[in-house]
């Protein structure tokens, strides 16, 4: 069993985005998943990107925004929605609302997302 205290969870950030690394290769021996809680301020975005060899599932907890997909496509994404991205699916997110947007991301196999963030908290 692994138990991770909230005080031991690291957060990484980019302008307008805080990513709490709930379960990742730095704090867990899991070889199956990374779990991340992501907060986007109003107007913040995560640019379109892909993961070469991992799928991701996002569960929207709070707010509304737009999924940024392949070929400039956008799709509404709001609290209660779930989306799954296969390996190499283009995906990103824009919080075009006036409030905070929060989602949980499950990535398998795990990825250490430090490369994608400017600061560690």
Protein Blocks (a to p, Z undefined) as FASTA:
>chain_A
ZZddfklpccdddehiacddfbafklccbfkbccddddddehiacdddddfkbccddddf
bdcdddddehhiacdddehiacdddehiacddddfbfbdcdddddddddddfklmpmbdZ
Z
